[in-house]
Amino acid sequence: MAPEPPLTSLRSRESSVDGDNTNDEQKKSDIEKIIRSNAIHCRLSWLWDESDSSKEARVTDEGGCKTEVIFHPYWSNGTAGIRGSQPLVGELNYWEIHVGNRVFGTSLMFGVSTKRARLHANEFTNMIGEDAQGWGLSHRGRVYHNGQSRYYCKPFQEYTVVVVGVLLDRARGHLSFFKDGHNLGIAFTGMDKIEDDLYPIVCSTAAKTAMTVGRRQRSFLDLQDRCFHAVATSLFSDGRHKGKEKEAVDRLPLPTKMKRQILSVWAS
């Protein structure tokens, strides 16, 4: 059997074995500095989008917070996916997906996609990255884009809870993944060349798989964005205005346009 062709947008992890260890470790260190830096402390609250999902994806609505999705709630005969409710903006975006212990089967996948990537298949397949519209990591340790795949990390342990982190760095053009807080390294490059909006996406072939979105952060767009975020955090982070955000913002001595922006920052 002929070897798989290399992905042009995928960093070859095997190259580190041939003397690239120092460079690889430096890049991992740089990624971890990004995660810890204040530049990516802009809180996000995007949720799973029920209107942009497979018919086999059920979003729970506990307290109005649509952060959990259950795939194939009864049995599975295909692949189901769902996208986040907001496109990813800014140079840096980081989020975490908490996966229950239903880790088994053909493929549980995590990554990003454009709106053109499909969200349902009647067969068991690695759906994220099956074409040019997605970039995904499978729980089996392979990454996929444009219908091609290659080894990226060790397979996840089956029937074991796991937290998968995703870092989209548009400034450097990198997409990286984390597993239980451990940096797995750069999976894809060239992400800065993508002109379409990108969205968080997950999918599963396994029955009754639960995935909950946790930490969500991005870098600030500019000083104005940072100021709006500071005001929104001051008003709403302690929950005292829960359900009455608009009334709280309306009391501020600010122009109407700025009030709308503060509300949109908190809802993003």
C-alpha atoms as one frame of an Amber mdcrd trajectory, in Angstrom:
protein
   0.000   0.000   0.000   1.391   3.428  -0.942   2.050   5.863   1.949  -0.435
   8.656   2.546   0.456  11.941   0.788   1.484  14.761   3.139  -1.019  17.519
   3.897   0.121  20.914   2.682  -1.659  22.631   5.580  -0.614  20.081   8.172
   2.608  20.238  10.150   4.544  16.954   9.990   4.882  15.817  13.591   7.237
  13.028  12.575   9.822  15.637  11.521  10.605  16.313  15.172  12.180  12.856
  15.350  14.729  13.926  12.741  16.281  16.752  14.752  13.399  19.208  15.086
  12.786  18.534  18.783  14.104  21.930  19.891  11.931  23.827  17.450   8.900
  21.689  18.340   9.314  22.311  22.062   9.775  26.048  21.475   6.529  26.193
  19.517   4.734  24.319  22.317   6.131  26.811  24.822   4.935  29.709  22.670
   1.432  28.199  22.495   1.275  27.812  26.270   2.360  31.434  26.752  -0.498
  32.490  24.492  -3.006  30.568  26.633  -1.715  32.199  29.820  -1.395  35.713
  28.388  -3.816  38.562  29.060  -4.271  38.909  25.304  -6.720  36.008  25.272
  -8.702  36.827  28.413 -11.777  38.145  26.600 -14.604  35.959  27.889 -16.958
  34.365  25.358 -20.344  32.749  25.804 -21.133  31.148  22.457 -23.367  28.098
  22.697 -24.227  25.133  20.513 -26.495  26.115  17.619 -29.528  23.819  17.423
 -30.422  25.252  14.020 -26.981  24.345  12.668 -26.713  20.713  13.662 -27.510
  17.133  12.744 -30.971  15.731  13.408 -29.167  13.297  15.732 -27.805  16.067
  17.994 -29.844  17.064  21.064 -28.887  20.294  22.837 -29.812  20.489  26.505
 -31.283  23.780  27.687 -30.631  23.787  31.402 -31.245  27.267  32.769 -31.163
  28.695  29.253 -27.542  27.620  28.851 -27.151  25.505  25.709 -23.650  24.266
  26.408 -24.210  20.488  26.272 -25.008  18.384  23.233 -25.832  14.675  23.221
 -25.279  12.809  19.962 -27.440   9.845  18.926 -29.571   9.847  22.111 -31.074
   6.408  21.372 -28.801   4.525  18.968 -26.365   5.422  16.232 -26.420   4.548
  12.555 -24.255   7.387  11.251 -22.311  10.529  12.105 -23.789  13.632  13.762
 -22.243  17.079  14.198 -23.000  20.552  15.486 -21.430  24.000  15.143 -21.063
  26.852  17.605 -23.533  29.715  17.480 -20.963  32.411  16.661 -18.085  32.691
  14.181 -14.612  32.912  15.687 -13.292  36.485  15.579  -9.980  38.000  16.620
  -6.449  36.687  16.247  -6.670  34.154  19.096  -9.511  31.854  20.134  -9.330
  29.094  22.745 -12.100  26.787  23.943 -12.479  23.483  25.765 -14.845  20.568
  25.166 -15.634  18.267  28.110 -16.456  14.780  26.834 -18.291  12.148  28.877
 -17.147   8.550  29.126 -18.864   7.451  25.878 -15.551   7.630  24.016 -15.570
   4.745  21.537 -16.480   3.820  18.008 -15.332   5.064  14.627 -14.708   8.698
  15.484 -15.366  11.502  17.953 -14.030  14.694  16.396 -13.174  18.272  17.412
 -12.091  21.259  15.358 -13.264  24.124  13.160 -15.225  24.391   9.937 -16.851
  26.819   7.567 -20.627  26.934   7.191 -20.304  24.719   4.129 -19.128  21.635
   6.020 -21.890  19.069   6.411 -23.217  18.079   9.842 -24.807  14.699   9.207
 -23.841  11.500   7.431 -25.730   8.221   7.193 -22.470   6.321   7.510 -19.769
   6.117  10.191 -17.089   8.504   8.980 -14.463  11.065   9.995 -16.688  13.969
   9.010 -14.677  17.026  10.126 -12.013  17.443   7.476 -13.535  15.111   4.924
 -13.298  18.063   2.525 -11.665  21.507   2.335 -14.293  23.012   4.668 -13.110
  21.417   7.934 -10.040  20.834  10.104 -10.516  18.138  12.733  -8.936  15.839
  15.306 -10.331  12.338  15.864 -10.211  10.590  19.242  -8.197   7.940  17.428
  -5.279  10.362  17.214  -5.458  11.390  13.562  -6.103  14.826  12.085  -8.152
  15.409   8.935  -8.432  18.105   6.287  -9.385  18.091   2.611 -10.072  14.364
   2.661  -6.579  13.472   3.861  -5.341  12.388   7.295  -2.201  11.628   9.216
  -1.040  10.618  12.680  -1.045  13.443  15.264  -1.179  11.963  18.774  -1.856
   8.762  20.695  -5.480   7.568  20.576  -7.680   8.660  23.478  -8.436   6.006
  26.074 -11.892   4.604  25.434 -14.729   4.921  27.966 -12.763   7.618  29.823
 -13.784  11.266  30.313 -11.512  13.767  28.596 -11.185  17.529  28.088 -10.131
  18.631  24.602  -8.781  22.164  24.155  -8.647  23.934  20.792  -6.493  26.989
  20.029  -6.991  28.882  16.769  -4.113  31.335  16.269  -4.850  33.361  13.161
  -1.858  35.645  13.706   0.511  32.719  13.138  -1.922  30.654  11.094  -1.900
  27.700  13.503  -4.565  25.339  14.853  -3.468  23.377  17.935  -5.128  20.876
  20.248  -4.814  20.057  23.949  -5.805  16.899  25.836  -6.536  17.180  29.573
  -4.424  20.337  29.684  -1.492  18.776  27.807  -0.385  20.625  24.697  -0.385
  18.219  21.735   1.319  20.718  19.426   0.463  22.402  16.135  -1.873  20.322
  13.980  -2.514  22.654  11.052  -0.826  25.679   9.543  -2.078  28.173   6.976
  -5.210  29.031   8.974  -4.493  32.737   8.423  -5.224  32.222   4.715  -8.827
  31.082   5.287 -11.205  33.836   4.144 -14.488  32.218   5.249 -15.829  32.537
   8.775 -14.745  29.627  10.957 -16.888  28.028  13.672 -16.179  25.561  16.478
 -17.489  22.128  15.507 -17.725  18.664  17.052 -19.165  15.381  15.824 -19.579
  11.783  16.928 -20.446   8.350  15.593 -20.971   6.897  19.094 -24.405   6.580
  20.690 -25.240   8.811  23.675 -22.005  10.816  23.518 -22.209  14.010  25.591
 -19.975  17.011  24.840 -20.115  20.179  26.931 -18.384  23.402  25.985 -16.490
  24.928  28.920 -13.857  27.658  28.862 -14.252  30.015  25.878 -11.925  32.955
  25.314 -10.558  35.140  22.546  -8.135  38.011  22.141  -9.439  41.563  22.194
 -10.043  43.155  18.817  -8.920  46.650  19.847  -8.925  49.048  22.825 -12.629
  49.796  22.374 -13.447  46.094  22.469 -11.391  45.741  25.668 -13.299  48.645
  27.284 -16.713  47.252  26.329 -15.701  43.891  27.724 -14.539  45.459  31.007
 -17.889  47.243  31.446 -19.904  44.108  30.630 -17.830  41.992  33.029 -18.260
  44.551  35.808 -22.033  44.568  35.322 -22.822  40.917  34.745 -20.103  38.590
  36.016 -21.592  38.239  39.514 -25.058  37.352  38.195 -26.907  40.140  39.980
 -28.459  41.336  36.701 -29.178  37.882  35.266 -32.140  38.101  32.927 -32.175
  41.910  33.191 -29.008  42.755  31.291 -30.715  45.227  28.951 -32.271  47.166
  31.828 -28.895  47.388  33.569 -27.155  48.678  30.444 -29.965  51.139  29.690
 -29.219  52.878  33.000 -25.663  53.677  31.935 -25.012  57.302  30.815 -23.799
  56.202  27.384 -24.926  56.620  23.759 -27.368  54.003  22.481 -24.831  52.547
  20.045 -22.338  51.896  22.853 -25.039  50.253  24.979 -25.859  47.875  22.139
 -22.188  47.031  21.783 -21.825  46.205  25.497 -24.816  43.859  25.276 -23.488
  42.207  22.127 -20.085  41.621  23.742 -21.691  39.826  26.668 -23.921  37.740
  24.406 -21.169  36.776  21.984
